[in-house]
Amino acid sequence: MAESRPEWKSHEPGTFFYCNNWDFKVLESISVRETEEFIGRAFERRTAHPRFAFSMSKRDLARIGQLSSQTAQWDSRTVIPADWVDKSTRTYSDDSFEGMGHGHM
């Protein structure tokens, strides 16, 4: 990949994207330094453990879709702030596939 990487500052800001997973590597490094545990192991131990398992019906999934399409409004109440929905679903970089890209981790 090093050979195909463009020269530093060879493109104007916001006109080109080159994915190198640096943010994930930094996050992993910080995690190990601060917790002495790799992210994958922490996720498995703390988040993906079977006791956190839950099931959703088709109706539940449809409700989440409906909530998303209504900009997080339900019965005229804001359930999730609209700016968070916008930021969390926005594509921040284009990866050459039509309509595809990277957003929040």
Chimera marker file (.cmm) of the C-alpha trace (Angstrom):
<marker_set name="trace">
<marker id="1" x="0.000" y="0.000" z="0.000" r="1" g="1" b="0" radius="0.5"/>
<marker id="2" x="2.894" y="2.362" z="0.650" r="1" g="1" b="0" radius="0.5"/>
<marker id="3" x="3.695" y="2.557" z="-3.073" r="1" g="1" b="0" radius="0.5"/>
<marker id="4" x="0.137" y="3.528" z="-4.017" r="1" g="1" b="0" radius="0.5"/>
<marker id="5" x="-0.235" y="6.111" z="-1.247" r="1" g="1" b="0" radius="0.5"/>
<marker id="6" x="-0.310" y="9.678" z="-2.626" r="1" g="1" b="0" radius="0.5"/>
<marker id="7" x="2.257" y="12.224" z="-1.488" r="1" g="1" b="0" radius="0.5"/>
<marker id="8" x="1.394" y="14.119" z="1.669" r="1" g="1" b="0" radius="0.5"/>
<marker id="9" x="-0.596" y="17.294" z="0.861" r="1" g="1" b="0" radius="0.5"/>
<marker id="10" x="-0.815" y="16.370" z="-2.839" r="1" g="1" b="0" radius="0.5"/>
<marker id="11" x="-4.585" y="17.070" z="-2.823" r="1" g="1" b="0" radius="0.5"/>
<marker id="12" x="-6.631" y="19.982" z="-1.560" r="1" g="1" b="0" radius="0.5"/>
<marker id="13" x="-8.402" y="19.305" z="1.755" r="1" g="1" b="0" radius="0.5"/>
<marker id="14" x="-11.756" y="17.577" z="1.246" r="1" g="1" b="0" radius="0.5"/>
<marker id="15" x="-11.050" y="16.547" z="-2.363" r="1" g="1" b="0" radius="0.5"/>
<marker id="16" x="-9.413" y="13.165" z="-1.810" r="1" g="1" b="0" radius="0.5"/>
<marker id="17" x="-9.656" y="10.311" z="0.675" r="1" g="1" b="0" radius="0.5"/>
<marker id="18" x="-7.116" y="7.591" z="1.368" r="1" g="1" b="0" radius="0.5"/>
<marker id="19" x="-8.093" y="4.996" z="3.977" r="1" g="1" b="0" radius="0.5"/>
<marker id="20" x="-5.265" y="3.622" z="6.072" r="1" g="1" b="0" radius="0.5"/>
<marker id="21" x="-7.086" y="2.627" z="9.285" r="1" g="1" b="0" radius="0.5"/>
<marker id="22" x="-4.794" y="4.879" z="11.302" r="1" g="1" b="0" radius="0.5"/>
<marker id="23" x="-7.636" y="5.934" z="13.611" r="1" g="1" b="0" radius="0.5"/>
<marker id="24" x="-8.359" y="2.299" z="14.534" r="1" g="1" b="0" radius="0.5"/>
<marker id="25" x="-4.690" y="1.643" z="15.226" r="1" g="1" b="0" radius="0.5"/>
<marker id="26" x="-4.458" y="4.700" z="17.464" r="1" g="1" b="0" radius="0.5"/>
<marker id="27" x="-7.651" y="3.727" z="19.282" r="1" g="1" b="0" radius="0.5"/>
<marker id="28" x="-6.283" y="0.206" z="19.867" r="1" g="1" b="0" radius="0.5"/>
<marker id="29" x="-2.984" y="1.608" z="21.138" r="1" g="1" b="0" radius="0.5"/>
<marker id="30" x="-4.747" y="3.947" z="23.578" r="1" g="1" b="0" radius="0.5"/>
<marker id="31" x="-7.022" y="1.145" z="24.740" r="1" g="1" b="0" radius="0.5"/>
<marker id="32" x="-4.130" y="-1.216" z="25.457" r="1" g="1" b="0" radius="0.5"/>
<marker id="33" x="-2.142" y="1.506" z="27.242" r="1" g="1" b="0" radius="0.5"/>
<marker id="34" x="-5.059" y="2.626" z="29.407" r="1" g="1" b="0" radius="0.5"/>
<marker id="35" x="-6.802" y="-0.697" z="30.100" r="1" g="1" b="0" radius="0.5"/>
<marker id="36" x="-4.092" y="-3.285" z="29.379" r="1" g="1" b="0" radius="0.5"/>
<marker id="37" x="-6.667" y="-5.044" z="27.216" r="1" g="1" b="0" radius="0.5"/>
<marker id="38" x="-7.122" y="-5.295" z="23.453" r="1" g="1" b="0" radius="0.5"/>
<marker id="39" x="-10.356" y="-3.799" z="22.106" r="1" g="1" b="0" radius="0.5"/>
<marker id="40" x="-11.507" y="-7.086" z="20.597" r="1" g="1" b="0" radius="0.5"/>
<marker id="41" x="-11.148" y="-8.896" z="23.906" r="1" g="1" b="0" radius="0.5"/>
<marker id="42" x="-12.815" y="-6.058" z="25.813" r="1" g="1" b="0" radius="0.5"/>
<marker id="43" x="-15.708" y="-6.007" z="23.354" r="1" g="1" b="0" radius="0.5"/>
<marker id="44" x="-16.157" y="-9.755" z="23.625" r="1" g="1" b="0" radius="0.5"/>
<marker id="45" x="-15.938" y="-9.707" z="27.424" r="1" g="1" b="0" radius="0.5"/>
<marker id="46" x="-18.003" y="-6.584" z="28.106" r="1" g="1" b="0" radius="0.5"/>
<marker id="47" x="-20.379" y="-6.155" z="25.173" r="1" g="1" b="0" radius="0.5"/>
<marker id="48" x="-20.809" y="-9.308" z="23.110" r="1" g="1" b="0" radius="0.5"/>
<marker id="49" x="-21.297" y="-11.624" z="26.097" r="1" g="1" b="0" radius="0.5"/>
<marker id="50" x="-24.450" y="-13.769" z="25.787" r="1" g="1" b="0" radius="0.5"/>
<marker id="51" x="-26.092" y="-12.107" z="28.790" r="1" g="1" b="0" radius="0.5"/>
<marker id="52" x="-26.437" y="-8.966" z="26.654" r="1" g="1" b="0" radius="0.5"/>
<marker id="53" x="-28.156" y="-10.821" z="23.845" r="1" g="1" b="0" radius="0.5"/>
<marker id="54" x="-31.606" y="-9.649" z="22.869" r="1" g="1" b="0" radius="0.5"/>
<marker id="55" x="-33.999" y="-10.454" z="20.102" r="1" g="1" b="0" radius="0.5"/>
<marker id="56" x="-36.031" y="-8.095" z="17.994" r="1" g="1" b="0" radius="0.5"/>
<marker id="57" x="-39.124" y="-8.844" z="16.020" r="1" g="1" b="0" radius="0.5"/>
<marker id="58" x="-39.703" y="-7.663" z="12.480" r="1" g="1" b="0" radius="0.5"/>
<marker id="59" x="-42.097" y="-5.137" z="13.966" r="1" g="1" b="0" radius="0.5"/>
<marker id="60" x="-39.382" y="-3.801" z="16.309" r="1" g="1" b="0" radius="0.5"/>
<marker id="61" x="-36.965" y="-3.418" z="13.395" r="1" g="1" b="0" radius="0.5"/>
<marker id="62" x="-39.690" y="-1.692" z="11.368" r="1" g="1" b="0" radius="0.5"/>
<marker id="63" x="-40.225" y="0.743" z="14.246" r="1" g="1" b="0" radius="0.5"/>
<marker id="64" x="-36.520" y="1.611" z="14.250" r="1" g="1" b="0" radius="0.5"/>
<marker id="65" x="-36.714" y="2.209" z="10.493" r="1" g="1" b="0" radius="0.5"/>
<marker id="66" x="-39.814" y="4.354" z="10.945" r="1" g="1" b="0" radius="0.5"/>
<marker id="67" x="-38.127" y="6.319" z="13.726" r="1" g="1" b="0" radius="0.5"/>
<marker id="68" x="-35.130" y="6.951" z="11.481" r="1" g="1" b="0" radius="0.5"/>
<marker id="69" x="-37.308" y="8.110" z="8.600" r="1" g="1" b="0" radius="0.5"/>
<marker id="70" x="-39.149" y="10.508" z="10.927" r="1" g="1" b="0" radius="0.5"/>
<marker id="71" x="-35.901" y="12.202" z="12.034" r="1" g="1" b="0" radius="0.5"/>
<marker id="72" x="-36.188" y="10.580" z="15.479" r="1" g="1" b="0" radius="0.5"/>
<marker id="73" x="-39.671" y="11.953" z="16.189" r="1" g="1" b="0" radius="0.5"/>
<marker id="74" x="-42.296" y="9.678" z="17.763" r="1" g="1" b="0" radius="0.5"/>
<marker id="75" x="-45.791" y="10.895" z="18.659" r="1" g="1" b="0" radius="0.5"/>
<marker id="76" x="-44.559" y="14.491" z="18.227" r="1" g="1" b="0" radius="0.5"/>
<marker id="77" x="-41.734" y="13.884" z="20.719" r="1" g="1" b="0" radius="0.5"/>
<marker id="78" x="-38.041" y="14.031" z="19.939" r="1" g="1" b="0" radius="0.5"/>
<marker id="79" x="-36.630" y="10.652" z="20.940" r="1" g="1" b="0" radius="0.5"/>
<marker id="80" x="-33.115" y="11.216" z="19.582" r="1" g="1" b="0" radius="0.5"/>
<marker id="81" x="-31.756" y="14.703" z="18.776" r="1" g="1" b="0" radius="0.5"/>
<marker id="82" x="-32.028" y="15.303" z="15.012" r="1" g="1" b="0" radius="0.5"/>
<marker id="83" x="-28.445" y="16.604" z="14.768" r="1" g="1" b="0" radius="0.5"/>
<marker id="84" x="-27.155" y="13.321" z="16.248" r="1" g="1" b="0" radius="0.5"/>
<marker id="85" x="-29.166" y="11.277" z="13.730" r="1" g="1" b="0" radius="0.5"/>
<marker id="86" x="-27.785" y="13.437" z="10.915" r="1" g="1" b="0" radius="0.5"/>
<marker id="87" x="-24.181" y="13.192" z="12.117" r="1" g="1" b="0" radius="0.5"/>
<marker id="88" x="-24.330" y="9.464" z="12.871" r="1" g="1" b="0" radius="0.5"/>
<marker id="89" x="-25.784" y="8.520" z="9.479" r="1" g="1" b="0" radius="0.5"/>
<marker id="90" x="-23.766" y="10.924" z="7.304" r="1" g="1" b="0" radius="0.5"/>
<marker id="91" x="-21.031" y="9.732" z="4.970" r="1" g="1" b="0" radius="0.5"/>
<marker id="92" x="-17.895" y="11.741" z="5.656" r="1" g="1" b="0" radius="0.5"/>
<marker id="93" x="-15.768" y="10.320" z="2.872" r="1" g="1" b="0" radius="0.5"/>
<marker id="94" x="-16.402" y="8.874" z="-0.569" r="1" g="1" b="0" radius="0.5"/>
<marker id="95" x="-14.871" y="5.492" z="-1.358" r="1" g="1" b="0" radius="0.5"/>
<marker id="96" x="-15.609" y="5.347" z="-5.102" r="1" g="1" b="0" radius="0.5"/>
<marker id="97" x="-18.660" y="3.096" z="-4.766" r="1" g="1" b="0" radius="0.5"/>
<marker id="98" x="-21.765" y="4.992" z="-5.734" r="1" g="1" b="0" radius="0.5"/>
<marker id="99" x="-23.399" y="6.307" z="-2.569" r="1" g="1" b="0" radius="0.5"/>
<marker id="100" x="-20.976" y="4.513" z="-0.296" r="1" g="1" b="0" radius="0.5"/>
<marker id="101" x="-18.373" y="5.852" z="2.095" r="1" g="1" b="0" radius="0.5"/>
<marker id="102" x="-17.215" y="6.016" z="5.689" r="1" g="1" b="0" radius="0.5"/>
<marker id="103" x="-18.928" y="7.690" z="8.608" r="1" g="1" b="0" radius="0.5"/>
<marker id="104" x="-18.733" y="7.369" z="12.365" r="1" g="1" b="0" radius="0.5"/>
<marker id="105" x="-16.958" y="4.330" z="13.735" r="1" g="1" b="0" radius="0.5"/>
<link id1="1" id2="2" r="1" g="1" b="0" radius="0.2"/>
<link id1="2" id2="3" r="1" g="1" b="0" radius="0.2"/>
<link id1="3" id2="4" r="1" g="1" b="0" radius="0.2"/>
<link id1="4" id2="5" r="1" g="1" b="0" radius="0.2"/>
<link id1="5" id2="6" r="1" g="1" b="0" radius="0.2"/>
<link id1="6" id2="7" r="1" g="1" b="0" radius="0.2"/>
<link id1="7" id2="8" r="1" g="1" b="0" radius="0.2"/>
<link id1="8" id2="9" r="1" g="1" b="0" radius="0.2"/>
<link id1="9" id2="10" r="1" g="1" b="0" radius="0.2"/>
<link id1="10" id2="11" r="1" g="1" b="0" radius="0.2"/>
<link id1="11" id2="12" r="1" g="1" b="0" radius="0.2"/>
<link id1="12" id2="13" r="1" g="1" b="0" radius="0.2"/>
<link id1="13" id2="14" r="1" g="1" b="0" radius="0.2"/>
<link id1="14" id2="15" r="1" g="1" b="0" radius="0.2"/>
<link id1="15" id2="16" r="1" g="1" b="0" radius="0.2"/>
<link id1="16" id2="17" r="1" g="1" b="0" radius="0.2"/>
<link id1="17" id2="18" r="1" g="1" b="0" radius="0.2"/>
<link id1="18" id2="19" r="1" g="1" b="0" radius="0.2"/>
<link id1="19" id2="20" r="1" g="1" b="0" radius="0.2"/>
<link id1="20" id2="21" r="1" g="1" b="0" radius="0.2"/>
<link id1="21" id2="22" r="1" g="1" b="0" radius="0.2"/>
<link id1="22" id2="23" r="1" g="1" b="0" radius="0.2"/>
<link id1="23" id2="24" r="1" g="1" b="0" radius="0.2"/>
<link id1="24" id2="25" r="1" g="1" b="0" radius="0.2"/>
<link id1="25" id2="26" r="1" g="1" b="0" radius="0.2"/>
<link id1="26" id2="27" r="1" g="1" b="0" radius="0.2"/>
<link id1="27" id2="28" r="1" g="1" b="0" radius="0.2"/>
<link id1="28" id2="29" r="1" g="1" b="0" radius="0.2"/>
<link id1="29" id2="30" r="1" g="1" b="0" radius="0.2"/>
<link id1="30" id2="31" r="1" g="1" b="0" radius="0.2"/>
<link id1="31" id2="32" r="1" g="1" b="0" radius="0.2"/>
<link id1="32" id2="33" r="1" g="1" b="0" radius="0.2"/>
<link id1="33" id2="34" r="1" g="1" b="0" radius="0.2"/>
<link id1="34" id2="35" r="1" g="1" b="0" radius="0.2"/>
<link id1="35" id2="36" r="1" g="1" b="0" radius="0.2"/>
<link id1="36" id2="37" r="1" g="1" b="0" radius="0.2"/>
<link id1="37" id2="38" r="1" g="1" b="0" radius="0.2"/>
<link id1="38" id2="39" r="1" g="1" b="0" radius="0.2"/>
<link id1="39" id2="40" r="1" g="1" b="0" radius="0.2"/>
<link id1="40" id2="41" r="1" g="1" b="0" radius="0.2"/>
<link id1="41" id2="42" r="1" g="1" b="0" radius="0.2"/>
<link id1="42" id2="43" r="1" g="1" b="0" radius="0.2"/>
<link id1="43" id2="44" r="1" g="1" b="0" radius="0.2"/>
<link id1="44" id2="45" r="1" g="1" b="0" radius="0.2"/>
<link id1="45" id2="46" r="1" g="1" b="0" radius="0.2"/>
<link id1="46" id2="47" r="1" g="1" b="0" radius="0.2"/>
<link id1="47" id2="48" r="1" g="1" b="0" radius="0.2"/>
<link id1="48" id2="49" r="1" g="1" b="0" radius="0.2"/>
<link id1="49" id2="50" r="1" g="1" b="0" radius="0.2"/>
<link id1="50" id2="51" r="1" g="1" b="0" radius="0.2"/>
<link id1="51" id2="52" r="1" g="1" b="0" radius="0.2"/>
<link id1="52" id2="53" r="1" g="1" b="0" radius="0.2"/>
<link id1="53" id2="54" r="1" g="1" b="0" radius="0.2"/>
<link id1="54" id2="55" r="1" g="1" b="0" radius="0.2"/>
<link id1="55" id2="56" r="1" g="1" b="0" radius="0.2"/>
<link id1="56" id2="57" r="1" g="1" b="0" radius="0.2"/>
<link id1="57" id2="58" r="1" g="1" b="0" radius="0.2"/>
<link id1="58" id2="59" r="1" g="1" b="0" radius="0.2"/>
<link id1="59" id2="60" r="1" g="1" b="0" radius="0.2"/>
<link id1="60" id2="61" r="1" g="1" b="0" radius="0.2"/>
<link id1="61" id2="62" r="1" g="1" b="0" radius="0.2"/>
<link id1="62" id2="63" r="1" g="1" b="0" radius="0.2"/>
<link id1="63" id2="64" r="1" g="1" b="0" radius="0.2"/>
<link id1="64" id2="65" r="1" g="1" b="0" radius="0.2"/>
<link id1="65" id2="66" r="1" g="1" b="0" radius="0.2"/>
<link id1="66" id2="67" r="1" g="1" b="0" radius="0.2"/>
<link id1="67" id2="68" r="1" g="1" b="0" radius="0.2"/>
<link id1="68" id2="69" r="1" g="1" b="0" radius="0.2"/>
<link id1="69" id2="70" r="1" g="1" b="0" radius="0.2"/>
<link id1="70" id2="71" r="1" g="1" b="0" radius="0.2"/>
<link id1="71" id2="72" r="1" g="1" b="0" radius="0.2"/>
<link id1="72" id2="73" r="1" g="1" b="0" radius="0.2"/>
<link id1="73" id2="74" r="1" g="1" b="0" radius="0.2"/>
<link id1="74" id2="75" r="1" g="1" b="0" radius="0.2"/>
<link id1="75" id2="76" r="1" g="1" b="0" radius="0.2"/>
<link id1="76" id2="77" r="1" g="1" b="0" radius="0.2"/>
<link id1="77" id2="78" r="1" g="1" b="0" radius="0.2"/>
<link id1="78" id2="79" r="1" g="1" b="0" radius="0.2"/>
<link id1="79" id2="80" r="1" g="1" b="0" radius="0.2"/>
<link id1="80" id2="81" r="1" g="1" b="0" radius="0.2"/>
<link id1="81" id2="82" r="1" g="1" b="0" radius="0.2"/>
<link id1="82" id2="83" r="1" g="1" b="0" radius="0.2"/>
<link id1="83" id2="84" r="1" g="1" b="0" radius="0.2"/>
<link id1="84" id2="85" r="1" g="1" b="0" radius="0.2"/>
<link id1="85" id2="86" r="1" g="1" b="0" radius="0.2"/>
<link id1="86" id2="87" r="1" g="1" b="0" radius="0.2"/>
<link id1="87" id2="88" r="1" g="1" b="0" radius="0.2"/>
<link id1="88" id2="89" r="1" g="1" b="0" radius="0.2"/>
<link id1="89" id2="90" r="1" g="1" b="0" radius="0.2"/>
<link id1="90" id2="91" r="1" g="1" b="0" radius="0.2"/>
<link id1="91" id2="92" r="1" g="1" b="0" radius="0.2"/>
<link id1="92" id2="93" r="1" g="1" b="0" radius="0.2"/>
<link id1="93" id2="94" r="1" g="1" b="0" radius="0.2"/>
<link id1="94" id2="95" r="1" g="1" b="0" radius="0.2"/>
<link id1="95" id2="96" r="1" g="1" b="0" radius="0.2"/>
<link id1="96" id2="97" r="1" g="1" b="0" radius="0.2"/>
<link id1="97" id2="98" r="1" g="1" b="0" radius="0.2"/>
<link id1="98" id2="99" r="1" g="1" b="0" radius="0.2"/>
<link id1="99" id2="100" r="1" g="1" b="0" radius="0.2"/>
<link id1="100" id2="101" r="1" g="1" b="0" radius="0.2"/>
<link id1="101" id2="102" r="1" g="1" b="0" radius="0.2"/>
<link id1="102" id2="103" r="1" g="1" b="0" radius="0.2"/>
<link id1="103" id2="104" r="1" g="1" b="0" radius="0.2"/>
<link id1="104" id2="105" r="1" g="1" b="0" radius="0.2"/>
</marker_set>
